[in-house]
Amino acid sequence: MTENEIKTQYRIYKLGERENVESFDCGDADLNDFILNDAQLYRKEKLAVTYAYINKEDKTKVAAFFCLSNDRISLADFDSKSRYNRFSKRFVNKKRLKSYPAAKIGRLGVAISMRGMNIGSMLLDFIKHYFVADNKTGCRFITVDAYAAAIPFYLKNGFIPLNDEDIDEPTRLLYFDLNDLNDD
């Protein structure tokens, strides 16, 4: 299936309050459990909103999903003040703050059967442009606590590690500066 065929057959769909995904397998038990069992609880408690990439004709065919929540990048997130100072140079001097608004990708999974079709990168592009279009929330960054195995994927998609000291941790905090889209 080509990328154009995928785009015409699938769409991004925000899961409603009472909508559940009945089956999904991305090969990761934690991600599967979230979409199958926890997504609605997170929505009900207003902790995260889940979006599914579903087949337009058969809503039970979920190719991928992601969830979003609010976040921030703050001085406390950096392993050193000098690293934070280098980061904050992105801003006009008067606008250097102790924290900056961000949206967090809480979970992102692509079904095993849909791997290798660029769906993950396509969803990241959607998320990036979603927050830039009409500047809905004043959001400057997209963050993710990426599993170690997923770090190369996020790096390939323009994300940057926040710190160097968490390199051996099971997850690593990465960010994408939405202002970088202005250069496209």
ABEGO torsion letter per residue (X at the ends): XBAAAAAAABBBBBBBAABBBABBBAGBAAAAAAAAAAAAAAAAAGABBBBBBBBAABAABBABBBBBBBBBBBAAABABAAAAAAAAAABBAAABBABBBBBBBABBBBBAAABGAGAAAAAAAAAAAAAABGGAAGBABBBBBBBAAAAAAAAAAGBBBABAAAAABABBBBBBBAAAAAAX
